[in-house]
Amino acid sequence: MQNRSQEQLLYWIDMVSMMLVDLTEYLDTHPFDEAAMDHFNHYQSLYQKALKEYAEAYEPLTLSTAHPENMWTWGLSKNPWERSAN
């Protein structure tokens, strides 16, 4: 998905993140399930791409997507739950 609004991108990140949580819990009890591991790797890739896209378009959501060499603005932006719904 390209050209997503900030809200759409946050929603996508939430959905993919929840899938990763579910897969992580499943893999905790089924560590040799190759299909589940493939799904985990797929969603992990989607999650990392979405975080990068969000950081480039808006601001970083995680430390791994922050770029302090430009300016440390982490504490200046609103948290996702503090934004008004439009």
N, C-alpha and C positions, 0 to 999 in steps of 0.2 A: 504494500500500500504506500503510495506516495501522495504528497500534497494533503496530508491530514491536518485537521485543526488541532490545536493544543489539547482540547478535550477528547477528541477522537484518539489521539496518540496516547494520552494517559489511560484511557479506557482499554486500549489494545495492550499496553504494558501491564495493566492489572490482570487482564484475562490470561495472558501468556505466563505471567508470574504465578497465578493460581494453578495453572496446569503444571508448572514446574514443582510447586509444593506437593501437589497430588502425586506426581510421578516419583518425587523424592521419597515420600512416605511409602509408596508401593515398593520401590527398590530397596528400602530398608528391610523389608521382609522377603523380597524376591530378588536377591542381588545377581542372580545368574540369568534373568529374563532378558535375552538379547533384544527382543522386540521393544520392550519397555525402555531399555537403554538407548535404542535408536530413536525412540520418541523423545526421550529426555534430551539427547544431543540436538535433535531438530528444534525443540522449543527453546533450548538454551541459546542456540544460534539466533532464533527470531528475537528473543529477549535482548541479547546484546546489540543486535542491529537497531531495535526500537529505542534502547537507551541512548545509543550513539546519535540516532536521528533526532531524538528529543533534545539532547544536549546541544547539538549544532543549531537547532531551530529556536530553542528557548533558553534553557539553563540546565546544568547537570542535575540529575536526580541521585547519582551515586558518586562516591569518591573516584571510582575508576573512570568516570566520564568527565571529571573536572579538569580544567586546564589552567593551573595557577600562573603559568607564564604570561597569560594575557591580562589577567586581573582576577584576584580572588573575590568573586561575587557571590559565593555560596550563601552567606548569611544575609545578603541584601534582597534576595528575591523571596516572594511568598512561597510557602509550602503548598503542595498540590491541594490539600484540603482547605486552605485558606482562600482560594480563588472563588470568585462569585460564579454561580452557574448562570449561563445565558440561555 
